[in-house]
Amino acid sequence: MESIRAQKKQIACFKTDGLSLFSPHFLDSHQSPGVTKKKKTKPPQPNGSVDPSGKIQGLRAKIEEHNYRYHVLDDPSISDSRYDGLVRDLEQLEAEYPDLVTSNSPTQRVGAAPLDRFESVAHEVPMLSLNNAFSADEVGEFDRRCREGTGREFLSYVAEPKIDGLAISLLYEQGELVRAATRGDGRTGEDVTLNVRSISSIPLKLISDRVPPSLEVRGEVFMPIAGFERLNQQQQARDEKLYVNPRNAAAGSLRQLDSNVCAQRPLSFFCYAVGVWQGTPSPDSQMQMLSELREFGFPVNPLAREVTGLNACLDYYEDVMAVRSSLDYEIDGVVYKVGSFEDQQALGSVSRAPRWAMAHKFPAEEETTVIKAIEIQVGRTGALTPVARLDPVFVGGVTVSNATLHNAEEIERLDVRKGDTVVIRRAGDVIPEVVSVVLDKRPRGTRRFKFPKACPVCGSGVTSDEGGVIQRCEGGLICSAQLKESIKHFSSRLAMDIEGLGAKLVEQLVDSGQVKTPADLFALSVNEFASLERMGEKSADNLISALEKSRKTTLPRFLFALGIPQVGEATAQTLAQHFGTLEALQEAPLASLEAVADVGPVVAEEIRRFFDQSHNQKVIRSLREHGVRWPEVTAGAQPVGGFSGKTVVITGTLPTLSREQARQWLIARGAKVAGSVSSRTDFVVAGTDPGSKYDKAVQLGIRILEEHEMQAVADGAPD
């Protein structure tokens, strides 16, 4: 049988003799100047007393010491069998004296009773994102800005691999773990303390007598590749869904409401930062901080290294990329951090990212595979999208089985065919795409793909837009594919906002014939919902409540929910303000529609065509009969609030909204969204990696907003 220690061993870091760059003892021999390494204080040992409390404390101290040597120093001093014996002795004593069991005992790395939900946790210090660099030139620009900002000719950086895992915050009070939280949106995360306590590489009690009274440590929870493979083997043996990559497996494990499940998952941890250090003098540099954390009992990535200057950063990047495939954990780049905390403070932060740190991402990964089939998917508006079904291939950190072919024009350009060997590219979270065809591997007898002249779902005719790029099914809601997507859109957050009506549930409702139009949702009973797969009575009750709540909406939301082609959230807002009532809009002639701001001839024709269709009129009447209502809108009224009549520029990557979603959201609230910053700009909404627009806004003294501040401004809240 595998030993307890072996079962809990989470990671085997890459090491090779003679490669001093990656020595696991690097931090011991490369501390910042002037920092004197203090001798590690060992926990108290048992005094031989027959007092059970003393015996228990002594055993705990021994086990924590051996955990430290095993997980942090990678230098065990006892055999696995002796370690297992210590754990069993402690378990027996605690069973005899349950009143002496503490939450931070090594025996308590097990699950607890399942939770109903995770509680929210506000981070005392925001957990910022990192700006990304994809080239040496971008890293050079980062180095230049840092040198100029600090007035130094050369800067020292701490470089380390960028772990592809889940960011976590660990709060210790008096050296004991009291709370663990996910990053969330950077300001608010989820309390996952019970799950984190089961990760053996995360100390429950810190071992140094120099630990500050309050310490918040940040790092990355991840799943080693070997553990990931074992987990998927177990999932397959149980005929359960396989995880696509180690990151998703780690995230899914850490967010289990049942911590007993998480306790069985092979998770590990590396720390890389401190959010709060209170009660004792804090370190002066990034490297000194890592060294101190290591002495406290935290595992630090052994590849972390202090480098000086741009060339050393780039050399480190190449070195890490060369050993990437040998590591037992996934990485997607390296991170550079200005070494001195004084220099970090001088550089400060922009929006949601520090100026003193940069993630240098590895190039997009490409792989070759074979196209097994080319299929057509039908979207909400009837658009036909070709998708390549592939022999599964691991690329960009995930196993890819499908890739978009975009449209008929792209298929023609690539001349891609069933049976072709193709190059697949995936970078980050980008949808996999076919880059090219390997023509010299094309089998004989392949045929060009011909776009269908009839919808593959409902058999209706197919029309093309003016440019001939997009083909659409003419079936409308009689096409089940369009119906499913229409209902998903109808219930989405920016539309009717029906909480709990997920994609799988919609598919069940349509496939069963219970829902043929969005209006049918409001006619269903609790029992009908409860009878569906994976729907209990409580879930059904919650869904009924959500539907009841959604009946009270606004005219712009209702128009957006209808899914009129070319009518997004902003256009829906404009139409509501212009016409005032749904009836006036429905009866508006083409010329009146074209006269509306932001509504051109193409959009006007789509609106007129939608309201002229009898089945759409019937659905709208049915929705009104089921109690869907909204407050009156004064025709011609202008939006009110902080954005009304203001010019806004969006820059950088926002945490939850795409650039287009943010633009529509602002327009709907009366803003004019511009592409460049000038003296006439009222606000700049900035996300990660905002670039020169942010800098110009700072120079001009323009108010800069983060995404979470937009609603307060829209509501007219004071600064």
C-alpha positions in Angstrom: 0.0 0.0 0.0 1.2 3.5 -0.8 2.4 5.4 2.3 0.5 8.4 3.7 3.5 10.6 2.9 3.6 9.3 -0.7 -0.2 9.9 -1.1 0.3 13.5 0.1 3.3 14.3 -2.0 1.9 16.8 -4.4 4.7 17.7 -6.7 8.1 16.7 -8.0 9.9 19.8 -9.1 12.3 19.6 -12.0 15.9 19.4 -11.0 19.1 18.5 -12.8 22.7 18.2 -11.5 24.9 20.9 -12.5 22.2 23.4 -13.5 22.8 26.0 -10.8 20.2 28.3 -12.2 17.5 26.0 -10.9 19.0 24.8 -7.7 16.3 24.1 -5.1 18.6 25.9 -2.5 18.9 29.0 -4.6 17.1 31.1 -2.1 19.4 30.1 0.7 22.5 31.4 -1.1 21.1 34.4 -2.9 19.5 36.7 -0.3 19.4 40.4 -0.6 22.5 42.3 0.7 22.4 43.1 4.3 19.9 40.4 5.1 21.2 38.0 7.8 19.7 34.6 7.6 18.4 33.6 11.0 18.5 30.1 12.2 15.2 28.3 11.9 13.4 27.9 15.2 12.3 24.3 15.7 8.9 23.7 17.2 9.0 22.4 20.8 9.6 18.7 21.3 7.7 16.4 23.6 9.1 16.4 27.2 8.4 12.8 27.9 5.6 13.6 30.2 2.7 11.2 30.5 0.4 14.1 30.1 -1.6 13.4 26.9 -1.6 17.1 25.9 2.2 17.2 25.9 2.4 14.0 23.9 -0.1 15.3 21.3 1.7 18.6 21.0 5.0 16.9 20.6 3.7 14.6 17.9 2.2 17.5 16.0 5.5 19.4 16.2 7.4 16.4 14.8 4.9 15.9 12.0 4.9 19.6 11.0 8.7 19.6 11.1 8.9 16.6 8.8 6.2 18.2 6.5 8.4 21.3 6.2 11.5 19.2 5.3 9.5 17.2 2.8 7.4 19.9 1.0 9.6 23.0 1.4 13.2 21.8 1.8 12.7 18.6 -0.3 15.1 17.0 2.2 13.2 14.4 4.3 15.0 13.1 7.4 12.9 10.0 8.1 11.4 7.2 6.0 7.8 7.2 4.8 7.0 4.3 7.2 8.3 6.2 10.2 6.3 9.3 9.1 3.2 7.2 8.7 3.7 5.8 12.2 3.8 9.3 13.7 0.6 10.2 12.0 -1.1 7.0 13.3 0.1 7.6 16.8 -1.4 11.1 16.7 -4.7 9.8 15.3 -4.9 7.3 18.1 -4.2 9.8 20.9 -6.7 12.3 19.5 -9.3 9.6 19.2 -8.7 8.8 22.9 -8.8 12.5 23.9 -11.2 14.3 21.4 -11.3 17.4 23.5 -7.6 18.0 22.6 -8.2 18.0 18.9 -7.5 21.4 17.3 -8.5 22.7 13.9 -4.8 23.0 12.8 -3.8 19.5 13.8 -2.1 17.6 11.0 -4.8 15.0 11.3 -7.5 17.5 10.3 -6.5 17.7 6.6 -9.7 16.0 5.8 -13.0 17.2 4.5 -15.9 18.5 6.6 -19.7 18.6 6.1 -20.7 19.9 2.6 -21.5 23.6 2.2 -24.6 25.1 0.6 -22.5 27.9 -1.0 -19.3 29.8 -0.6 -19.3 32.9 1.5 -17.8 36.1 -0.1 -14.5 37.5 1.2 -13.4 41.1 0.7 -9.7 41.3 0.2 -8.1 43.9 2.5 -5.5 44.6 -0.3 -6.8 44.0 -3.8 -5.3 41.0 -5.7 -4.2 42.7 -8.9 -3.8 41.2 -12.3 -0.6 41.3 -14.4 -0.1 43.0 -17.7 1.1 40.6 -20.4 4.1 40.8 -22.8 4.3 38.5 -25.8 7.6 39.7 -27.3 11.1 40.7 -26.3 10.3 44.3 -27.4 7.4 44.5 -25.0 9.6 43.3 -22.2 12.2 45.9 -23.2 9.5 48.6 -23.0 8.5 47.3 -19.5 12.1 47.5 -18.4 12.5 51.0 -19.8 9.4 52.3 -18.0 10.6 50.7 -14.7 14.1 52.3 -15.1 12.7 55.7 -15.9 10.2 55.5 -13.1 12.8 54.7 -10.5 15.7 56.7 -12.0 18.0 53.7 -12.1 20.3 52.7 -14.9 19.8 49.0 -14.2 17.2 47.2 -12.2 17.2 43.8 -10.4 14.1 41.6 -10.9 12.8 38.5 -9.4 11.9 36.1 -12.1 9.8 32.9 -11.7 7.6 30.6 -13.7 4.0 31.7 -14.2 2.0 28.8 -12.8 -1.1 27.9 -14.7 -3.4 27.5 -11.6 -5.7 29.3 -9.3 -4.7 32.4 -7.3 -5.4 32.1 -3.6 -5.1 34.3 -0.5 -4.1 32.7 2.8 -4.7 34.6 6.1 -2.7 33.6 9.2 -3.3 35.0 12.6 -0.7 34.3 15.3 0.8 31.8 12.9 -2.3 29.7 12.3 -4.3 29.5 9.1 -7.7 31.1 9.7 -9.0 31.8 6.2 -8.4 31.0 2.5 -10.1 32.9 -0.3 -10.0 32.8 -4.1 -9.0 35.8 -6.1 -12.5 36.4 -7.5 -12.7 39.8 -9.2 -9.6 41.0 -7.4 -11.5 42.8 -4.6 -13.9 40.1 -3.5 -13.3 36.3 -3.6 -14.9 33.2 -2.1 -14.1 31.6 1.2 -12.5 28.1 0.4 -10.9 27.6 3.8 -12.2 24.1 4.3 -10.9 22.9 0.9 -7.5 24.6 1.3 -6.9 23.0 4.7 -6.8 19.6 2.9 -3.8 20.6 0.7 -0.8 19.2 2.5 1.8 21.6 1.0 -0.1 24.5 2.6 1.0 24.9 6.3 -1.8 25.0 8.9 0.6 26.4 11.5 3.7 28.4 10.6 7.0 27.1 12.2 9.1 30.3 12.8 9.0 32.4 15.9 9.4 35.5 13.7 6.0 35.1 12.0 4.1 38.4 12.1 0.9 38.4 14.1 -1.1 39.0 11.0 0.1 37.7 7.7 -1.7 37.3 4.4 0.2 35.2 1.8 -0.7 34.8 -1.8 0.2 32.1 -4.3 -1.1 29.6 -6.8 -3.0 26.4 -6.2 -2.4 23.9 -9.0 -2.5 20.2 -9.9 0.7 18.5 -10.8 0.5 16.8 -14.2 1.1 13.3 -12.7 -1.7 13.9 -10.3 -3.9 15.2 -13.1 -3.4 12.0 -15.1 -4.2 9.8 -12.1 -7.3 11.8 -11.4 -8.6 11.4 -15.0 -7.8 7.7 -14.9 -10.0 7.4 -11.8 -12.7 9.5 -13.4 -12.6 7.2 -16.5 -12.8 4.1 -14.3 -15.9 5.5 -12.7 -17.4 6.5 -16.1 -17.3 10.2 -15.0 -16.5 13.3 -17.0 -12.8 13.8 -17.6 -11.1 17.1 -16.9 -9.6 18.9 -19.9 -6.4 20.2 -18.3 -4.7 20.5 -14.9 -5.8 24.1 -14.3 -9.5 23.3 -14.8 -9.1 20.3 -12.6 -7.5 22.4 -9.9 -10.2 25.1 -10.1 -13.0 22.5 -10.1 -11.4 20.7 -7.1 -10.9 23.9 -5.0 -14.5 25.0 -5.6 -16.1 21.7 -4.5 -18.8 22.5 -1.9 -18.0 19.1 -0.4 -14.5 19.4 1.0 -14.2 15.6 1.3 -14.0 15.6 -2.5 -11.3 18.3 -2.5 -9.3 16.3 0.1 -9.0 13.4 -2.3 -7.6 15.6 -5.1 -3.8 15.9 -5.7 -3.5 19.7 -5.2 -0.3 21.6 -4.5 0.8 25.2 -3.8 3.5 27.7 -4.5 3.6 31.1 -2.7 4.8 34.2 -4.5 3.6 37.4 -2.7 2.3 38.9 0.5 -0.8 41.0 0.8 -0.6 42.0 4.5 2.4 41.9 6.9 1.5 43.4 10.3 3.1 43.4 13.6 6.8 43.0 12.7 9.2 44.7 10.3 8.5 43.5 6.8 11.2 42.5 4.2 12.8 45.0 2.0 12.8 43.1 -1.3 10.9 40.4 -3.2 13.7 37.9 -2.8 14.0 38.5 0.9 10.3 38.1 1.2 10.4 34.7 -0.6 13.2 33.6 1.6 11.3 34.6 4.8 8.1 32.8 3.6 10.2 29.7 2.9 11.5 29.7 6.5 7.9 30.1 7.8 7.0 26.9 6.1 5.7 27.9 2.7 6.8 26.2 -0.5 8.5 28.6 -2.9 9.1 27.7 -6.6 12.7 26.5 -6.7 13.1 28.1 -10.2 12.7 31.6 -8.7 15.8 33.7 -9.5 17.1 37.2 -9.0 18.3 38.7 -12.4 19.7 42.1 -13.3 18.8 43.9 -16.5 16.8 43.2 -19.6 19.1 40.6 -21.1 19.1 38.5 -18.0 15.3 38.5 -18.0 15.2 37.3 -21.6 17.9 34.7 -20.8 15.8 33.4 -17.9 12.7 33.2 -20.2 14.6 31.0 -22.7 16.0 28.8 -19.9 12.6 28.2 -18.4 11.0 27.6 -21.8 13.7 25.0 -22.5 12.8 23.0 -19.4 9.1 23.6 -19.5 8.3 20.1 -20.8 10.2 18.5 -18.0 8.2 20.2 -15.2 5.5 18.3 -13.4 3.2 21.3 -13.5 1.8 23.5 -16.2 3.3 27.0 -16.8 2.3 29.5 -19.5 5.1 32.0 -19.2 7.4 33.7 -16.6 6.8 36.7 -14.3 9.2 39.6 -13.8 8.9 41.7 -10.6 11.0 44.6 -9.7 13.1 43.3 -6.8 13.1 46.3 -4.4 9.9 47.0 -2.5 10.9 50.7 -2.4 11.1 50.7 -6.2 7.8 48.9 -6.4 6.2 51.6 -4.3 7.7 54.3 -6.4 6.3 52.7 -9.6 2.8 52.1 -8.2 -0.1 50.5 -10.0 -2.4 51.3 -12.9 -6.0 50.3 -12.9 -5.9 46.6 -12.0 -2.3 45.9 -12.5 1.0 46.9 -10.9 3.5 48.9 -13.0 6.4 46.9 -11.4 5.5 43.5 -12.7 5.0 41.8 -16.0 4.0 38.4 -17.3 6.0 37.3 -20.3 3.8 34.7 -22.0 5.0 31.8 -24.0 4.1 31.8 -27.7 0.8 30.4 -28.8 1.0 26.7 -29.1 0.3 24.9 -32.4 -0.3 21.3 -33.1 -1.3 19.1 -36.1 -4.3 16.8 -36.2 -6.8 15.3 -38.6 -10.2 16.6 -39.5 -12.7 13.8 -39.0 -15.7 15.9 -40.2 -17.0 19.4 -41.0 -20.3 20.2 -39.4 -22.6 23.2 -39.5 -23.9 24.8 -36.3 -26.9 27.1 -36.3 -26.9 30.1 -34.0 -29.6 32.3 -32.4 -30.0 34.5 -35.5 -29.9 31.6 -37.9 -26.2 32.1 -38.8 -24.6 28.9 -40.1 -21.1 28.4 -38.7 -18.8 25.6 -39.9 -17.0 23.6 -37.2 -14.1 21.1 -37.7 -14.4 17.9 -35.7 -10.9 16.8 -34.9 -8.9 13.9 -33.7 -8.4 15.1 -30.1 -5.0 16.9 -29.6 -3.5 18.6 -26.6 -2.7 22.2 -27.5 -2.5 25.4 -25.6 -3.1 23.6 -22.3 -6.3 21.9 -23.2 -7.4 18.9 -25.2 -9.0 20.2 -28.4 -11.7 18.2 -30.3 -13.3 21.1 -32.2 -12.1 24.2 -34.1 -14.0 27.0 -35.7 -13.8 27.5 -39.5 -15.6 30.8 -39.2 -17.6 30.9 -42.4 -17.9 29.7 -46.0 -15.4 32.3 -47.2 -12.7 31.0 -44.7 -13.3 27.3 -45.8 -12.9 28.4 -49.4 -9.7 30.3 -48.6 -8.1 27.4 -46.7 -9.6 24.7 -49.0 -10.0 22.6 -45.9 -11.5 19.1 -46.4 -12.6 16.1 -44.4 -9.5 13.9 -43.9 -7.0 16.8 -44.1 -4.1 17.1 -41.7 -4.3 20.7 -40.3 -2.4 23.0 -38.0 -4.4 24.0 -34.9 -3.6 27.1 -32.9 -4.9 28.0 -29.4 -3.5 30.9 -27.3 -4.9 31.3 -23.8 -8.6 31.3 -23.8 -9.0 31.9 -27.5 -11.3 29.5 -29.4 -9.1 27.0 -31.3 -8.9 27.7 -35.0 -7.5 26.0 -38.1 -4.4 27.9 -39.2 -3.5 26.0 -42.4 -3.8 22.7 -44.2 -0.7 20.4 -44.6 -1.3 19.7 -48.3 1.5 17.1 -48.7 -0.5 14.9 -46.2 -3.8 15.2 -48.0 -5.3 11.8 -48.7 -6.3 10.9 -52.2 -9.9 11.3 -53.2 -10.8 14.2 -50.8 -13.6 16.5 -52.0 -14.2 20.2 -51.5 -16.6 21.1 -48.8 -19.9 22.5 -50.1 -22.0 24.7 -47.9 -25.5 23.4 -47.5 -28.4 25.1 -49.3 -30.8 24.0 -46.6 -30.6 24.3 -42.8 -29.1 21.0 -41.4 -31.4 21.2 -38.4 -34.8 22.1 -39.7 -34.5 21.9 -43.5 -35.5 25.5 -44.1 -33.9 27.6 -46.9 -30.6 29.4 -46.5 -30.0 33.0 -47.5 -26.7 35.0 -47.6 -26.0 38.5 -46.5 -25.1 41.2 -48.9 -21.4 40.3 -48.9 -22.1 36.6 -49.1 -20.0 35.9 -46.1 -22.7 34.8 -43.6 -25.4 32.2 -44.5 -28.6 32.2 -42.4 -31.4 29.7 -41.8 -34.8 31.2 -42.7 -36.7 28.9 -40.3 -36.8 31.3 -37.4 -38.3 29.8 -34.2 -39.5 26.7 -36.0 -35.8 25.7 -36.1 -35.0 24.0 -32.8 -31.4 25.2 -32.9 -32.4 28.8 -33.2 -35.1 28.3 -30.6 -32.6 27.0 -28.0 -30.2 29.8 -28.6 -33.1 32.4 -28.6 -34.3 31.2 -25.2 -30.7 31.2 -23.8 -30.4 34.8 -25.0 -33.9 35.7 -23.7 -33.0 34.5 -20.2 -29.4 35.9 -20.1 -28.2 38.5 -17.6 -28.5 41.6 -19.8 -31.9 40.5 -21.1 -34.7 39.1 -18.8 -32.1 37.9 -16.3 -33.7 34.6 -15.3 -31.3 33.2 -12.8 -31.0 29.4 -12.8 -32.1 28.8 -16.4 -28.9 27.4 -17.7 -28.1 26.1 -21.2 -28.6 22.4 -20.4 -32.0 23.1 -18.8 -33.0 25.1 -21.9 -32.0 22.2 -24.1 -34.1 19.7 -22.1 -37.1 22.0 -22.2 -36.9 22.4 -26.0 -36.1 18.8 -26.7 -39.0 17.6 -24.6 -41.4 19.9 -26.4 -42.4 21.8 -23.3 -41.0 25.1 -24.6 -41.6 26.2 -28.1 -41.4 30.0 -27.5 -40.0 32.1 -24.7 -43.5 32.7 -23.5 -43.9 29.0 -22.7 -41.4 29.4 -19.8 -43.9 31.4 -17.8 -46.6 28.7 -18.1 -44.6 25.9 -16.6 -45.3 24.7 -13.1 -43.0 23.7 -10.2 -43.7 20.0 -10.8 -42.9 20.3 -14.5 -39.5 21.8 -13.7 -38.8 19.4 -10.9 -39.4 16.4 -13.3 -36.4 17.4 -15.4 -33.0 15.8 -15.1 -30.9 17.1 -12.2 -33.8 19.4 -11.0 -35.0 18.9 -7.5 -38.0 20.6 -5.9 -35.9 23.3 -4.3 -34.2 24.2 -7.6 -37.6 24.2 -9.3 -39.0 26.6 -6.6 -36.0 28.9 -7.1 -36.5 28.9 -10.9 -40.2 29.7 -10.5 -39.3 32.6 -8.2 -36.7 33.8 -10.8 -39.3 33.7 -13.5 -41.7 35.7 -11.4 -39.1 38.3 -10.6 -38.2 38.6 -14.3 -41.8 39.5 -15.3 -41.1 43.0 -14.0 -38.4 44.4 -16.4 -37.8 47.5 -18.5 -38.7 48.2 -22.1 -35.0 48.3 -23.3 -34.3 44.9 -21.6 -37.5 43.4 -23.2 -36.5 44.6 -26.6 -33.0 43.3 -26.2 -34.4 39.9 -25.0 -36.6 39.5 -28.1 -33.4 38.9 -30.0 -34.1 41.2 -32.9 -31.2 40.9 -35.4 -28.8 43.8 -35.2 -30.4 45.2 -32.0 -28.0 45.1 -29.1 -28.4 46.5 -25.7 -27.5 50.1 -26.7 -29.9 50.1 -29.8 -32.7 48.7 -27.6 -32.2 51.6 -25.2 -32.2 54.1 -28.0 -35.4 52.6 -29.5 -37.2 52.7 -26.2 -36.3 56.3 -25.5 -37.3 57.4 -29.0 -40.7 55.6 -29.3 -41.7 55.4 -25.6 -43.9 52.4 -26.0 -43.7 48.9 -27.6 -46.8 49.6 -29.6 -45.3 52.7 -31.2 -42.2 50.8 -32.2 -44.1 47.9 -33.6 -46.2 50.3 -35.8 -43.3 52.5 -36.9 -42.8 52.7 -40.7 -39.3 52.1 -42.2 -38.7 55.8 -42.6 -39.3 56.5 -38.9 -37.0 53.7 -37.9 -34.2 55.0 -40.2 -34.6 58.5 -38.6 -33.6 57.1 -35.1 -30.1 57.9 -34.0 -27.7 54.9 -34.4 -30.3 53.0 -36.5 -29.4 52.8 -40.2 -31.2 51.3 -43.2 -29.9 47.7 -42.5 -31.0 47.7 -38.8 -34.3 49.4 -39.7 -35.1 46.6 -42.1 -34.3 43.9 -39.6 -36.6 45.6 -37.0 -39.4 46.0 -39.5 -39.0 42.4 -40.7 -39.1 41.1 -37.1 -42.3 42.9 -36.1 -44.0 42.0 -39.4 -43.7 38.3 -38.7 -47.0 36.9 -37.3 -45.3 34.3 -35.0 -43.2 37.1 -33.4 -46.3 39.1 -32.8 -48.0 36.1 -31.2 -45.0 35.5 -28.9 -45.0 39.1 -27.7 -48.8 39.0 -27.0 -48.3 35.8 -25.0 -45.5 37.3 -23.0 -47.7 40.3 -22.1 -50.5 38.0 -21.2 -48.2 36.1 -18.8 -47.6 39.4 -16.9 -44.3 40.6 -18.4 -44.5 44.4 -17.8 -42.3 47.5 -17.5 -42.5 51.1 -16.3 -43.7 53.7 -18.8 -41.0 55.5 -20.8 -41.4 59.1 -21.9 -40.9 59.3 -25.7 -37.9 61.4 -26.5 -36.6 61.4 -23.0 -32.8 61.4 -22.5 -31.0 59.1 -20.1 -30.2 60.5 -16.7 -27.2 59.8 -14.5 -23.5 60.4 -14.4 -22.8 59.3 -17.9 -25.6 61.2 -19.7 -24.0 63.4 -22.3 -20.5 62.5 -21.2 -17.7 61.3 -23.5 -16.0 58.1 -22.3 -13.0 56.2 -23.6 -12.5 52.5 -22.8 -8.9 51.1 -22.6 -7.4 47.8 -21.5 -9.0 44.5 -20.7 -11.9 44.7 -18.3 -12.5 41.8 -15.7 -16.0 40.8 -16.7 -17.2 42.8 -19.7 -15.8 42.7 -23.2 -15.0 46.0 -24.9 -18.2 45.8 -26.9 -20.3 45.0 -23.9 -18.9 47.9 -22.0 -19.5 50.2 -24.9 -23.1 49.2 -25.2 -23.6 49.5 -21.5 -22.3 53.0 -21.5 -24.3 54.1 -24.6 -27.4 52.7 -23.0 -26.8 55.2 -20.2 -26.4 58.2 -22.4 -22.6 58.2 -22.9 -20.8 58.9 -26.1 -18.0 56.3 -26.4 -14.9 57.7 -28.2 -11.8 56.0 -29.5 -9.2 58.4 -28.3 -8.5 60.6 -25.2 -8.7 64.4 -25.5 -9.4 67.4 -23.4 -13.1 66.8 -24.2 -13.0 63.3 -22.6 -15.0 63.1 -19.3 -14.1 59.6 -18.2 -11.7 56.8 -19.0 -12.7 53.3 -18.1 -9.5 51.3 -17.7 -8.7 47.6 -17.3 -5.6 45.5 -17.5 -2.8 46.7 -19.8 -4.4 50.1 -20.6 -1.5 51.5 -22.6 -1.0 55.1 -23.7 -4.7 56.2 -23.4 -4.4 55.7 -19.6 -1.1 57.7 -19.5 -2.7 60.6 -21.5 -5.7 60.6 -19.2 -3.4 60.9 -16.2 -1.6 63.8 -17.9 -4.9 65.6 -18.6 -6.3 65.0 -15.2 -9.3 63.0 -16.5 -11.2 60.8 -14.0 -10.2 57.2 -14.4 -12.8 54.5 -13.5 -12.4 50.8 -13.0 -15.2 48.5 -14.1 -16.7 48.2 -10.6 -17.0 52.0 -10.4 -19.2 52.4 -13.5 -22.5 51.7 -11.9 -22.0 54.2 -9.1 -21.3 56.9 -11.7 -24.3 55.8 -13.7 -26.4 56.2 -10.6 -25.1 59.7 -10.1 -23.3 58.8 -6.9 -20.9 61.5 -5.7 -17.1 61.0 -5.9 
